[in-house]
Amino acid sequence: MSHTARFSDYRVALTTPGAGWPVLTSLLARMPIAMIGLSLLLYVQRETGSFAVAGAVSAGSLTGVALGAVVQGRIMDRRGPTVPLLVTVSLFVIAVTAAVLAVETGQSSVVLVLLGGLVGLTEPMVGAASRSLWVHLVPAGPVRHAAYAYEAISLEVFFILGPALAGVLVAAPWAGTGVVLGAVCMVVGSVGFALTPAVRRVRPVRVSAGRLLGALAYPGMRTVALAALGFGITVGFVEVAVPAVATEAGRAPLGGVLLALWSLSSVAFGLYYAVRPWPRPMHLRLPVLLGLFALLVAPMAIPTNLLWLALAMLVAGVWITPQSTTHSTTIEIVAPRGLATEAFGWVVTSVTIGLAAGHSTSGYLVEHVGIPSAFLAASAAGTLIAVLVWLRRDTIAEPVNDPDAENRPDAEPDPDPEPETAAAN
């Protein structure tokens, strides 16, 4: 299977019959993915006056997302995406409404944290469903690889726009505006996505039952999850340390700008990387990309000025989207097709847990040891996990050992694939 793509493959993927409405609606659903959590944090802080309570609510929301990604993915794999998404959206509306009412009525911090977790748990995982849908829309090969690259690149764009919108909307007359607006976009986009013909006609694929860990039961999937964890930890350290540098320099607002910089370089290079990936063997990409990224974070610890930090972030940032794309593409190798949505959920969970661990540890180091130590710890942690992934690289090279051979991603295609594609049109 080819794991490279030409620029023309992006056009082919996005203009494939049946892909138009899912692409458009998933854009609206995923746009607030990095906005709702931050908007909720800023909203709680504004209303309670406490960063501690706001941080706890944010942690609760991240925990909910980490759990919800796997649970929703597993259900969608077994039931198809439409009904689970519609049910989740309904629960999400209730959770957001309850959270806003709790903030407005001055409920206790415990209640706010629990509701924050419920908001995260019920956020509809359209990203996972959208990624899995490409299996039904385009054939394996460069076009599908381009589709996965598009998913990673578009998500990175949302991680640039989301925090910026949250920062602007918190200054609105009502501080909860960002939470509600983000929730509305997510609800409308998710319902629209779930009801598109291509999504409604997706049927679950039978896989062997009885695996408590689901997709994570496969050794290769555990390797992907480990790489995603290392990626999340490294990014989490930096996301706390960079604003600390800007604040120490007396230019606190530049913290967000600096974080946007490495996302911009990530998106720009991500397009090129999909065409010219390196290393070529898939089982080498996970450890090499993570290790290179982690090593390039270390120069951020050099105490010079904000310009140097900006340059260092631009250089390190080019390796963000390539990792996200590789995580998504490697799922085709390490997990059966019938568990693809849940498998992607494990990637989301691993990154989220890594972010939470990186945030908390980096905050401690910044306050008690010094800002440079946070960057060095990020580099060390990412490098260590890259070494562990390298030691497990053979689990990526091996085919999935699944008793349902027809469901293996490396198996021969169905003898008559046209009905599946036609159903998506």
WOBELRA-V267757 format. One record per pair of residues at least 24 apart in sequence whose ideal C-beta (glycine too) atoms are under 10 Angstrom apart, sorted by the first residue. I is the first residue (numbers start at 1). J is the second residue. Records with the same first field share a line. If there is no record, write none. Layout:
# WOBELRA-V267757
I: J ; J
This chain:
# WOBELRA-V267757
1: 140 ; 141 ; 142 ; 144 ; 145 ; 282 ; 329 ; 332 ; 333 ; 409 ; 410
2: 140 ; 141 ; 142 ; 143 ; 144 ; 145
3: 141 ; 142 ; 144 ; 145 ; 148 ; 274 ; 277 ; 280 ; 281 ; 282 ; 285 ; 325 ; 326 ; 329 ; 330 ; 332 ; 333
4: 141 ; 142 ; 145 ; 146 ; 149 ; 273 ; 274 ; 275 ; 276 ; 277 ; 280
5: 141 ; 142 ; 143 ; 144 ; 145 ; 146 ; 147 ; 148 ; 149 ; 150 ; 271 ; 273 ; 274 ; 275 ; 276 ; 277 ; 325 ; 329
6: 142 ; 143 ; 145 ; 146 ; 274 ; 275
7: 146 ; 271 ; 272 ; 274 ; 275
8: 142 ; 143 ; 146 ; 275
9: 138 ; 141 ; 142 ; 143 ; 144 ; 145 ; 146 ; 147 ; 149 ; 150 ; 274 ; 275
10: 142 ; 143 ; 146 ; 147 ; 149 ; 150 ; 153 ; 271 ; 274 ; 275
11: 143 ; 146
12: 138 ; 142 ; 143 ; 146 ; 147
13: 134 ; 137 ; 138 ; 142 ; 143 ; 144 ; 145 ; 146 ; 147 ; 148 ; 149 ; 150 ; 151
14: 138 ; 143 ; 146 ; 147 ; 150
16: 134 ; 137 ; 138 ; 139 ; 143 ; 147 ; 198 ; 421 ; 424 ; 425
17: 137 ; 198 ; 421 ; 422 ; 424 ; 425
18: 133 ; 136 ; 137 ; 138 ; 196 ; 197 ; 198 ; 199 ; 201 ; 421 ; 422 ; 423 ; 424 ; 425
19: 133 ; 134 ; 136 ; 137 ; 138 ; 147 ; 196 ; 198 ; 424 ; 425
20: 196 ; 198
21: 192 ; 193 ; 195 ; 196 ; 197 ; 198 ; 199
22: 126 ; 129 ; 130 ; 133 ; 134 ; 137 ; 192 ; 193 ; 194 ; 196 ; 197 ; 198 ; 199 ; 424
23: 130 ; 133 ; 137 ; 147 ; 150 ; 151 ; 154 ; 193 ; 196 ; 198
24: 189 ; 192 ; 193 ; 196
25: 126 ; 130 ; 188 ; 189 ; 190 ; 191 ; 192 ; 193 ; 194 ; 195 ; 196 ; 199
26: 126 ; 127 ; 129 ; 130 ; 131 ; 133 ; 151 ; 154 ; 189 ; 190 ; 192 ; 193 ; 196 ; 199
27: 126 ; 130 ; 154 ; 157 ; 158 ; 185 ; 189 ; 193
28: 126 ; 184 ; 185 ; 186 ; 187 ; 188 ; 189 ; 190 ; 191 ; 192 ; 193
29: 85 ; 89 ; 123 ; 124 ; 125 ; 126 ; 127 ; 129 ; 130 ; 185 ; 186 ; 187 ; 188 ; 189 ; 190 ; 191 ; 192 ; 193 ; 194
30: 124 ; 125 ; 126 ; 127 ; 130 ; 151 ; 154 ; 155 ; 157 ; 158 ; 162 ; 185 ; 186 ; 189 ; 190 ; 193
31: 154 ; 155 ; 157 ; 158 ; 161 ; 162 ; 165 ; 182 ; 185 ; 186 ; 189
32: 123 ; 158 ; 161 ; 162 ; 165 ; 166 ; 178 ; 179 ; 181 ; 182 ; 183 ; 184 ; 185 ; 186 ; 187 ; 189
33: 65 ; 123 ; 125 ; 126 ; 127 ; 155 ; 158 ; 159 ; 162 ; 182 ; 185 ; 186 ; 348
34: 155 ; 156 ; 158 ; 159 ; 160 ; 161 ; 162 ; 163 ; 164 ; 165 ; 166 ; 182 ; 263
35: 158 ; 159 ; 161 ; 162 ; 163 ; 164 ; 165 ; 166 ; 167 ; 169 ; 178 ; 179 ; 181 ; 182 ; 183 ; 185 ; 186
36: 61 ; 65 ; 92 ; 96 ; 119 ; 120 ; 123 ; 162 ; 166 ; 178 ; 179 ; 180 ; 181 ; 182 ; 183 ; 185 ; 186
37: 61 ; 62 ; 64 ; 65 ; 116 ; 119 ; 120 ; 123 ; 162 ; 163 ; 166 ; 179 ; 182 ; 352
38: 162 ; 163 ; 164 ; 165 ; 166 ; 167 ; 170 ; 178 ; 179 ; 182 ; 256
39: 162 ; 163 ; 165 ; 166 ; 167 ; 169 ; 170 ; 175 ; 176 ; 177 ; 178 ; 179 ; 180 ; 181 ; 182 ; 183
40: 96 ; 99 ; 100 ; 103 ; 112 ; 115 ; 116 ; 119 ; 120 ; 166 ; 176 ; 178 ; 179 ; 182 ; 183
41: 116 ; 166 ; 170 ; 178 ; 179
42: 163 ; 166 ; 167 ; 169 ; 170 ; 171 ; 175 ; 176 ; 178 ; 179
43: 99 ; 100 ; 103 ; 104 ; 166 ; 169 ; 170 ; 174 ; 175 ; 176 ; 177 ; 178 ; 179 ; 180
44: 99 ; 102 ; 103 ; 109 ; 112 ; 113 ; 116 ; 175 ; 176 ; 179
45: 170 ; 175
46: 103 ; 170 ; 171 ; 174 ; 175 ; 176
47: 103 ; 104 ; 106 ; 112 ; 175 ; 176
48: 103 ; 106 ; 107 ; 109 ; 112
50: 109
52: 109
53: 108 ; 109 ; 110 ; 112 ; 113
54: 109 ; 112 ; 116
55: 113 ; 359 ; 360 ; 363
56: 109 ; 110 ; 112 ; 113 ; 116
57: 99 ; 102 ; 103 ; 109 ; 112 ; 113 ; 114 ; 115 ; 116 ; 117 ; 119 ; 120
58: 113 ; 116 ; 120 ; 356 ; 359
59: 113 ; 116 ; 117 ; 120 ; 356 ; 359 ; 360
60: 110 ; 112 ; 113 ; 114 ; 115 ; 116 ; 117 ; 118 ; 119 ; 120 ; 121
61: 99 ; 113 ; 115 ; 116 ; 117 ; 118 ; 119 ; 120 ; 121 ; 123 ; 352
62: 116 ; 117 ; 120 ; 236 ; 352 ; 353 ; 355 ; 356 ; 359
63: 113 ; 116 ; 117 ; 120 ; 121 ; 352 ; 353 ; 356
64: 95 ; 114 ; 115 ; 116 ; 117 ; 118 ; 119 ; 120 ; 121 ; 122 ; 123 ; 352
65: 117 ; 119 ; 120 ; 121 ; 122 ; 123 ; 125 ; 348 ; 349 ; 351 ; 352 ; 353 ; 355 ; 356
66: 117 ; 120 ; 121 ; 232 ; 345 ; 346 ; 348 ; 349 ; 350 ; 351 ; 352 ; 353 ; 354 ; 355 ; 356
67: 117 ; 120 ; 121 ; 345 ; 349 ; 352
68: 92 ; 117 ; 118 ; 119 ; 120 ; 121 ; 122 ; 123 ; 124 ; 125 ; 345 ; 348 ; 349 ; 352
69: 120 ; 121 ; 123 ; 125 ; 127 ; 128 ; 341 ; 342 ; 344 ; 345 ; 346 ; 347 ; 348 ; 349 ; 350 ; 351 ; 352
70: 125 ; 128 ; 213 ; 214 ; 215 ; 216 ; 341 ; 342 ; 343 ; 344 ; 345 ; 346 ; 347 ; 348 ; 349 ; 350
71: 121 ; 125 ; 342 ; 345 ; 349
72: 121 ; 122 ; 123 ; 124 ; 125 ; 126 ; 128 ; 129 ; 341 ; 342 ; 345 ; 348
73: 125 ; 128 ; 129 ; 132 ; 214 ; 215 ; 339 ; 340 ; 341 ; 342 ; 343 ; 344 ; 345 ; 346 ; 347 ; 348 ; 349
74: 214 ; 215 ; 339 ; 341 ; 342 ; 343 ; 345 ; 346
75: 125 ; 204 ; 341 ; 342 ; 345
76: 125 ; 128 ; 129 ; 132 ; 202 ; 204 ; 340 ; 341 ; 342 ; 345
77: 128 ; 129 ; 132 ; 204 ; 205 ; 207 ; 214 ; 215 ; 335 ; 336 ; 337 ; 338 ; 339 ; 340 ; 341 ; 342 ; 343 ; 345
78: 204 ; 205 ; 206 ; 207 ; 209 ; 214 ; 338 ; 339 ; 341 ; 342
79: 203 ; 204
80: 129 ; 194 ; 199 ; 200 ; 201 ; 202 ; 203 ; 204 ; 341
81: 124 ; 125 ; 126 ; 128 ; 129 ; 130 ; 132 ; 133 ; 193 ; 194 ; 199 ; 200 ; 202 ; 204 ; 341
82: 129 ; 193 ; 194 ; 195 ; 196 ; 199 ; 200 ; 201 ; 202
83: 194 ; 200
84: 124 ; 125 ; 129 ; 194 ; 341
85: 124 ; 125 ; 126 ; 129 ; 190 ; 191 ; 193 ; 194 ; 195 ; 199
86: 124 ; 190 ; 191 ; 194 ; 195
87: 122 ; 124 ; 194
88: 121 ; 122 ; 123 ; 124 ; 125 ; 126 ; 190 ; 194
89: 122 ; 123 ; 124 ; 126 ; 183 ; 186 ; 187 ; 188 ; 189 ; 190 ; 191 ; 193 ; 194
90: 122 ; 124 ; 187 ; 191
91: 118 ; 119 ; 121 ; 122 ; 123 ; 124
92: 118 ; 119 ; 120 ; 121 ; 122 ; 123 ; 124 ; 183 ; 186 ; 187 ; 190
93: 122 ; 183 ; 184 ; 186 ; 187
94: 118 ; 119 ; 122
95: 119 ; 120 ; 121 ; 122 ; 123 ; 183
96: 122 ; 123 ; 176 ; 179 ; 180 ; 182 ; 183 ; 184 ; 186 ; 187
97: 180 ; 183
99: 176 ; 179 ; 183
100: 176 ; 179 ; 180 ; 183
103: 175 ; 176 ; 179
104: 174 ; 176
119: 179 ; 183
120: 352
123: 182 ; 183 ; 186 ; 190
124: 186 ; 187 ; 189 ; 190 ; 191 ; 193 ; 194
125: 190 ; 341 ; 342 ; 344 ; 345 ; 348
126: 186 ; 189 ; 190 ; 192 ; 193 ; 194 ; 199
127: 151 ; 152 ; 154 ; 155 ; 158 ; 328 ; 341 ; 344 ; 345 ; 347 ; 348
128: 328 ; 340 ; 341 ; 342 ; 343 ; 344 ; 345 ; 346 ; 347 ; 348
129: 190 ; 193 ; 194 ; 199 ; 202 ; 340 ; 341 ; 344 ; 345
130: 154 ; 155 ; 193 ; 199 ; 341 ; 344
131: 155 ; 328 ; 331 ; 340 ; 341 ; 343 ; 344 ; 347
132: 199 ; 202 ; 331 ; 337 ; 338 ; 339 ; 340 ; 341 ; 342 ; 343 ; 344 ; 345
133: 193 ; 196 ; 198 ; 199 ; 202 ; 340 ; 341 ; 424
134: 328 ; 340
135: 202 ; 205 ; 332 ; 337 ; 340 ; 341 ; 409 ; 420
136: 198 ; 199 ; 201 ; 202 ; 203 ; 337 ; 417 ; 420 ; 421 ; 423 ; 424
137: 198 ; 202 ; 420 ; 421 ; 424 ; 425
138: 421 ; 424
139: 413 ; 417 ; 421
140: 332 ; 409 ; 410 ; 413
142: 274 ; 275
144: 329 ; 332
145: 274 ; 275 ; 277 ; 325 ; 328 ; 329 ; 332
146: 271 ; 274 ; 275 ; 325
147: 328 ; 329
148: 274 ; 324 ; 325 ; 326 ; 327 ; 328 ; 329 ; 330 ; 331 ; 332
149: 270 ; 271 ; 273 ; 274 ; 275 ; 277 ; 321 ; 322 ; 324 ; 325 ; 326 ; 328 ; 329
150: 270 ; 271 ; 274 ; 325
151: 324 ; 325 ; 328 ; 344
152: 266 ; 267 ; 270 ; 273 ; 274 ; 320 ; 321 ; 322 ; 323 ; 324 ; 325 ; 326 ; 327 ; 328 ; 329
153: 266 ; 267 ; 268 ; 269 ; 270 ; 271 ; 273 ; 274 ; 321 ; 324 ; 325
154: 267 ; 270
155: 267 ; 321 ; 324 ; 328
156: 262 ; 263 ; 264 ; 266 ; 267 ; 270 ; 317 ; 320 ; 321 ; 324 ; 325
157: 263 ; 264 ; 266 ; 267 ; 270 ; 321
158: 263
159: 235 ; 259 ; 260 ; 263 ; 266 ; 267 ; 320 ; 324
160: 256 ; 259 ; 260 ; 261 ; 262 ; 263 ; 264 ; 266 ; 267
161: 260 ; 263
163: 239 ; 256 ; 259 ; 260 ; 263
164: 256 ; 257 ; 259 ; 260
166: 256
167: 253 ; 256
196: 424
197: 423 ; 424 ; 425
198: 421 ; 423 ; 424 ; 425
199: 424
200: 423 ; 424
201: 419 ; 420 ; 422 ; 423 ; 424 ; 425
202: 341 ; 420 ; 423 ; 424
203: 420 ; 423
204: 338 ; 341
205: 336 ; 337 ; 338 ; 339 ; 340 ; 404 ; 406 ; 407
206: 336 ; 338 ; 404 ; 406 ; 407
207: 335 ; 336 ; 337 ; 338 ; 339 ; 342 ; 402 ; 403 ; 404 ; 406 ; 407 ; 408
208: 336 ; 338 ; 339 ; 402 ; 403 ; 404 ; 407
211: 339 ; 402
213: 342 ; 346
214: 335 ; 339 ; 342 ; 343 ; 345 ; 346
215: 331 ; 334 ; 335 ; 336 ; 338 ; 339 ; 340 ; 341 ; 342 ; 343 ; 344 ; 345 ; 346 ; 347
216: 335 ; 339 ; 342 ; 343 ; 345 ; 346 ; 349 ; 350
217: 335 ; 339 ; 402
218: 334 ; 335 ; 336 ; 339 ; 343 ; 395 ; 398 ; 400 ; 401 ; 402
219: 334 ; 392 ; 394 ; 395 ; 396 ; 398 ; 400 ; 401
220: 283 ; 286 ; 330 ; 331 ; 333 ; 334 ; 335 ; 343 ; 392 ; 393 ; 394 ; 395 ; 396 ; 397 ; 398 ; 399 ; 400 ; 401
221: 330 ; 331 ; 333 ; 334 ; 335 ; 336 ; 339 ; 342 ; 343 ; 346 ; 347 ; 395 ; 396 ; 400
222: 334 ; 346 ; 350 ; 392 ; 395
223: 283 ; 286 ; 287 ; 330 ; 334 ; 388 ; 389 ; 390 ; 391 ; 392 ; 393 ; 394 ; 395 ; 396
224: 286 ; 326 ; 327 ; 328 ; 329 ; 330 ; 331 ; 333 ; 334 ; 335 ; 343 ; 344 ; 346 ; 347 ; 350 ; 389 ; 392 ; 395 ; 396
225: 327 ; 334 ; 343 ; 346 ; 347 ; 349 ; 350 ; 351 ; 353
226: 286 ; 287 ; 290 ; 350 ; 354 ; 385 ; 386 ; 388 ; 389 ; 392 ; 395
227: 285 ; 286 ; 287 ; 289 ; 290 ; 323 ; 326 ; 327 ; 330 ; 347 ; 350 ; 351 ; 385 ; 386 ; 388 ; 389 ; 390 ; 392 ; 396
228: 286 ; 290 ; 323 ; 324 ; 326 ; 327 ; 330 ; 346 ; 347 ; 348 ; 349 ; 350 ; 351 ; 352 ; 353 ; 354 ; 385 ; 389
229: 290 ; 347 ; 349 ; 350 ; 351 ; 352 ; 353 ; 354 ; 355 ; 357 ; 381 ; 385 ; 388 ; 389
230: 286 ; 287 ; 290 ; 291 ; 293 ; 294 ; 323 ; 350 ; 351 ; 354 ; 381 ; 382 ; 383 ; 384 ; 385 ; 386 ; 387 ; 388 ; 389
231: 286 ; 289 ; 290 ; 293 ; 294 ; 319 ; 320 ; 323 ; 324 ; 326 ; 327 ; 347 ; 350 ; 351 ; 354 ; 355 ; 358 ; 382 ; 385 ; 386
232: 347 ; 348 ; 349 ; 350 ; 351 ; 352 ; 353 ; 354 ; 355 ; 356 ; 357 ; 358 ; 359 ; 382 ; 385
233: 294 ; 350 ; 351 ; 353 ; 354 ; 355 ; 356 ; 357 ; 358 ; 359 ; 361 ; 362 ; 377 ; 378 ; 381 ; 382 ; 384 ; 385
234: 290 ; 293 ; 294 ; 296 ; 297 ; 316 ; 320 ; 323 ; 354 ; 355 ; 358 ; 375 ; 377 ; 378 ; 379 ; 380 ; 381 ; 382 ; 383 ; 385 ; 386
235: 259 ; 262 ; 293 ; 297 ; 316 ; 320 ; 323 ; 351 ; 354 ; 355 ; 358 ; 359 ; 378 ; 382
236: 351 ; 352 ; 353 ; 354 ; 355 ; 356 ; 357 ; 358 ; 359 ; 360 ; 361 ; 362 ; 363 ; 374 ; 378 ; 381
237: 294 ; 297 ; 300 ; 354 ; 355 ; 357 ; 358 ; 359 ; 361 ; 362 ; 363 ; 365 ; 366 ; 373 ; 374 ; 375 ; 376 ; 377 ; 378 ; 379 ; 380 ; 381 ; 382
238: 262 ; 297 ; 300 ; 313 ; 316 ; 317 ; 358 ; 362 ; 374 ; 375 ; 378 ; 379 ; 382
239: 355 ; 358 ; 359 ; 362 ; 378
240: 355 ; 358 ; 359 ; 360 ; 361 ; 362 ; 363 ; 364 ; 365 ; 366 ; 367 ; 371 ; 374 ; 378
241: 297 ; 300 ; 301 ; 309 ; 358 ; 362 ; 363 ; 365 ; 366 ; 370 ; 371 ; 372 ; 373 ; 374 ; 375 ; 376 ; 377 ; 378
242: 300 ; 306 ; 309 ; 310 ; 313 ; 362 ; 371 ; 374 ; 375
243: 366
244: 362 ; 363 ; 365 ; 366 ; 367 ; 370 ; 371 ; 374
245: 300 ; 303 ; 305 ; 306 ; 309 ; 366 ; 371 ; 372 ; 374 ; 375
246: 306 ; 309
247: 366 ; 371
248: 303 ; 366 ; 371
249: 305 ; 306 ; 309
251: 306
254: 306 ; 309 ; 310
255: 306
257: 306 ; 310
258: 300 ; 306 ; 309 ; 310 ; 312 ; 313 ; 314
259: 313 ; 317
260: 313 ; 317
261: 309 ; 310 ; 311 ; 312 ; 313 ; 314 ; 317
262: 297 ; 300 ; 310 ; 312 ; 313 ; 314 ; 315 ; 316 ; 317 ; 318 ; 319 ; 320
263: 313 ; 317 ; 320 ; 321
264: 313 ; 314 ; 317 ; 318
265: 313 ; 314 ; 315 ; 316 ; 317 ; 318 ; 319 ; 320 ; 321
266: 313 ; 314 ; 316 ; 317 ; 318 ; 319 ; 320 ; 321 ; 322 ; 323 ; 324
267: 317 ; 318 ; 320 ; 321
268: 314 ; 317 ; 318 ; 321
269: 314 ; 317 ; 318 ; 319 ; 320 ; 321 ; 322
270: 318 ; 319 ; 320 ; 321 ; 322 ; 323 ; 324 ; 325
271: 321
272: 318 ; 321 ; 322
273: 318 ; 319 ; 321 ; 322 ; 323 ; 325 ; 326
274: 321 ; 322 ; 325 ; 329
277: 322 ; 325 ; 326 ; 329
278: 322
281: 393 ; 396 ; 397
282: 326 ; 329 ; 330 ; 332 ; 333 ; 334 ; 393 ; 396 ; 397
283: 330 ; 333 ; 334 ; 389 ; 390 ; 392 ; 393 ; 394 ; 395 ; 396 ; 397 ; 398
284: 390 ; 393 ; 396 ; 397
285: 322 ; 323 ; 325 ; 326 ; 327 ; 329 ; 330 ; 393 ; 396
286: 323 ; 326 ; 327 ; 330 ; 386 ; 389 ; 390 ; 392 ; 393 ; 396
287: 385 ; 386 ; 387 ; 388 ; 389 ; 390 ; 391 ; 392 ; 393 ; 396
288: 319 ; 322 ; 326 ; 386 ; 389 ; 390 ; 393
289: 319 ; 320 ; 322 ; 323 ; 324 ; 325 ; 326 ; 327 ; 386 ; 389
290: 319 ; 323 ; 326 ; 382 ; 383 ; 385 ; 386 ; 387 ; 388 ; 389 ; 390
291: 319 ; 382 ; 383 ; 384 ; 385 ; 386 ; 387 ; 389 ; 390
292: 316 ; 318 ; 319 ; 322 ; 323 ; 382 ; 383 ; 386
293: 317 ; 318 ; 319 ; 320 ; 322 ; 323 ; 378 ; 379 ; 382 ; 383 ; 386
294: 319 ; 378 ; 379 ; 380 ; 381 ; 382 ; 383 ; 384 ; 385 ; 386 ; 387
295: 319 ; 379 ; 382 ; 383 ; 386
296: 379 ; 382
297: 374 ; 375 ; 376 ; 377 ; 378 ; 379 ; 380 ; 381 ; 382 ; 383
298: 372 ; 375 ; 376 ; 378 ; 379 ; 380 ; 382 ; 383
299: 375 ; 379
300: 371 ; 372 ; 374 ; 375 ; 376 ; 378 ; 379
301: 370 ; 371 ; 372 ; 373 ; 374 ; 375 ; 376 ; 377 ; 378 ; 379
302: 372 ; 375
303: 370 ; 371 ; 372
309: 375
312: 375
316: 378 ; 379
323: 351
324: 351
326: 396
327: 351
330: 396
331: 409
332: 400 ; 408 ; 409 ; 410
333: 395 ; 396 ; 397 ; 398 ; 399 ; 400 ; 408 ; 409 ; 410
334: 395 ; 396 ; 397 ; 398 ; 399 ; 400 ; 409
335: 400 ; 402 ; 407 ; 408 ; 409
336: 400 ; 402 ; 403 ; 404 ; 405 ; 406 ; 407 ; 408 ; 409 ; 410 ; 411
337: 400 ; 402 ; 404 ; 406 ; 407 ; 408 ; 409 ; 410 ; 411
338: 402 ; 404 ; 406 ; 407 ; 408 ; 409
339: 400 ; 402 ; 407 ; 409
340: 407 ; 409
354: 381 ; 382 ; 385
357: 381
358: 382
